[in-house]
Amino acid sequence: MNFIQYIKDSFEELNNHMTWISKEEAQKTTVTVAVFTILFALAVAGIDYVFQTGLDNYFKLF
C-alpha cells in the first residue's frame, strides 16, 4: 500500500465510518476539561506555596 492510498483511505474512514459527537457536547466537555485543568493548576500552586514556605522557614533556622 502506498502513502497516497493510505491518506485517501484515512480520509474516507474519517468522513464515512466515524461517529462524531455534536458541537454542543464538544463545547461542554471542553469547558469541563478547562475548569478541572484550572482547579488542578491552582491546587498544585497551593501545594507548591506551602512546601516552599515550609522549606524557607526550615532553612532560616540554620
Secondary structure as the mmCIF struct_conf table of DSSP 4:
data_model
#
loop_
_struct_conf.conf_type_id
_struct_conf.id
_struct_conf.beg_label_comp_id
_struct_conf.beg_label_asym_id
_struct_conf.beg_label_seq_id
_struct_conf.end_label_comp_id
_struct_conf.end_label_asym_id
_struct_conf.end_label_seq_id
HELX_RH_AL_P HELX_RH_AL_P1 PHE A 3 ASN A 16
BEND BEND1 HIS A 17 HIS A 17
HELX_LH_PP_P HELX_LH_PP_P1 TRP A 20 SER A 22
HELX_RH_AL_P HELX_RH_AL_P2 LYS A 23 LYS A 60
TURN_TY1_P TURN_TY1_P1 LEU A 61 LEU A 61
#
